[in-house]
Amino acid sequence: MSPLSGCLPSLFQLPAFFLLYHLFSNRTIGGEPNALLGHALLAAPLGDRWADALGRGGMFGGQGLVYVGLFSIVAAVAAFNYRRNKRQMAVAGAPMPAAGGDGQQAGQQIPGMGAMTKVMPLMSFLTLFTVAVVPLAAALYVVTSTTWSAVERAVLYRDMPGTASGAAGGAAGKALRSST
């Protein structure tokens, strides 16, 4: 299984993201004033960006605190994904135990996996940059979908090798087998 297989669901979300970006970036839609720009999340207008919030009260102003909250959520999710991806890349990058059906020999590492193990875990932190530069409505979409995906993967892959619960289960199983 390719480590890039998780990118496919993100590609399916691009149309919704671009729609939100377009809706909250334009002052007019179809020649009419954009009524969506009048809506806000707490003190922050949905069409504004982080730079706008910094210009209207600073980081700890009403609008800035909304972004501080979003950045906190994104940083927590990114750190969680970083740890999970790092463990999974270590397992995936380990030498193959036996000759597979794809012609690779036992003990050989999958080609290109060394670079993937270094880069892939850091990809989660790019979301922080995205949240900072897109309109707040699009940032909310990114934060929500990223958080949902992280929770979903944690639940679905909890028994897989390289995950915290999979590793704990494997260690517990080995301890149980050795005690009998």
C-alpha positions in Angstrom: 0.0 0.0 0.0 1.4 3.4 -1.0 1.8 6.1 1.7 0.4 8.5 -0.8 -2.9 6.7 -0.9 -4.2 9.0 1.8 -4.0 11.9 -0.6 -6.8 10.7 -2.8 -9.6 11.7 -0.3 -8.0 15.2 -0.2 -8.2 15.5 -3.9 -11.9 14.7 -3.8 -12.3 17.6 -1.3 -10.6 20.2 -3.6 -13.8 21.3 -5.4 -15.5 22.1 -2.1 -12.5 23.9 -0.9 -12.2 26.0 -4.1 -15.9 26.8 -4.0 -15.6 28.1 -0.4 -12.4 30.0 -1.3 -14.2 31.6 -4.3 -17.4 32.4 -2.4 -15.6 34.2 0.4 -12.9 35.9 -1.7 -15.2 37.9 -4.0 -17.1 41.0 -3.1 -19.8 40.3 -5.8 -21.4 37.1 -7.0 -23.3 37.2 -10.3 -23.2 41.0 -10.3 -24.8 41.2 -6.8 -23.1 42.1 -3.5 -21.9 39.0 -1.7 -24.2 38.6 1.3 -22.0 35.8 2.7 -19.3 38.3 3.6 -21.6 39.8 6.3 -21.4 36.6 8.4 -18.8 36.1 11.1 -17.5 33.5 13.5 -17.5 35.2 16.9 -15.8 38.4 16.1 -14.0 37.3 12.8 -15.7 37.9 9.5 -15.8 34.7 7.4 -14.3 36.5 4.4 -11.2 37.8 6.2 -7.8 36.3 6.5 -5.3 36.1 9.4 -3.5 39.2 8.2 -6.8 41.1 8.4 -7.3 39.9 11.9 -3.8 41.1 12.9 -4.5 44.5 11.4 -7.8 44.9 13.4 -6.8 44.3 17.0 -3.7 42.1 16.8 -3.2 38.5 17.8 -5.1 38.9 21.0 -7.9 41.0 19.7 -11.4 39.5 19.1 -10.6 38.4 15.6 -7.1 37.3 16.4 -8.3 35.0 19.2 -10.4 33.1 16.7 -7.3 32.4 14.6 -5.3 31.5 17.7 -8.0 28.9 18.5 -7.8 27.5 15.0 -4.0 27.4 15.0 -4.1 25.5 18.3 -6.5 22.9 16.9 -4.4 22.5 13.7 -1.2 22.3 15.7 -2.6 19.6 17.9 -3.9 17.6 15.0 -0.7 18.1 13.1 1.4 16.8 16.0 -0.9 13.8 16.4 -0.6 13.1 12.6 3.2 13.6 12.8 3.6 11.0 15.5 1.3 8.5 13.8 2.9 9.0 10.3 6.4 8.8 11.7 5.5 5.4 13.3 3.8 4.1 10.1 6.7 5.3 7.9 9.1 3.5 10.2 7.2 0.3 9.8 6.7 0.8 6.0 10.4 1.6 5.6 11.7 -1.4 7.4 13.4 -4.0 5.2 11.0 -6.5 3.7 10.9 -9.8 5.6 10.5 -12.1 2.6 10.5 -12.0 -1.1 7.2 -10.6 -2.3 5.2 -11.2 -5.4 6.5 -7.9 -6.9 10.0 -9.4 -7.4 11.7 -7.6 -4.5 14.2 -9.6 -2.5 14.1 -10.2 1.2 15.8 -7.5 3.4 15.5 -4.9 0.7 13.9 -1.5 1.4 11.1 -0.2 -0.8 12.6 2.2 -3.4 12.0 5.9 -2.4 10.8 5.0 1.1 13.8 6.8 2.7 12.7 10.2 1.4 9.1 9.4 2.2 9.9 8.7 5.8 11.5 12.1 6.2 9.0 14.2 4.3 5.5 12.7 4.8 5.2 13.2 8.6 5.9 16.9 8.1 3.1 17.4 5.6 0.5 17.8 8.4 2.1 21.1 9.4 1.4 22.7 6.0 -2.2 23.0 7.2 -1.0 25.8 9.5 0.1 27.8 6.5 -3.2 27.1 4.7 -5.3 28.4 7.6 -3.2 31.6 7.7 -3.7 32.6 4.1 -7.2 31.5 3.1 -10.5 33.2 4.1 -11.8 32.1 7.5 -14.7 30.1 5.9 -12.2 28.0 3.9 -9.9 27.7 6.9 -12.8 26.4 9.0 -13.4 23.8 6.3 -9.8 22.8 6.3 -9.6 22.5 10.1 -12.8 20.5 10.3 -11.9 18.1 7.5 -8.3 17.6 8.8 -9.5 16.9 12.3 -12.2 14.6 11.1 -9.7 12.7 9.0 -7.2 12.3 11.8 -9.9 11.0 14.2 -11.2 8.7 11.5 -7.8 7.3 10.7 -7.0 6.8 14.4 -10.2 4.8 14.8 -10.0 2.8 11.6 -6.3 1.9 11.8 -6.0 1.4 15.6 -5.0 -2.2 15.2 -2.5 -1.8 12.4 1.3 -2.2 13.0 3.0 1.1 13.7 0.1 2.7 15.6 0.2 3.3 19.3 -2.6 0.8 20.1 -1.3 -1.7 17.5 2.2 -1.6 19.1 0.7 -1.8 22.6 -1.4 -4.8 21.5 1.6 -6.4 19.9 3.7 -6.0 23.0 0.9 -7.2 25.2 0.4 -10.3 23.0 4.1 -11.1 23.1 4.2 -10.7 26.9 1.1 -13.0 27.2 2.7 -15.6 24.9 6.0 -15.6 26.7 4.3 -16.0 30.1 2.6 -19.2 29.1 
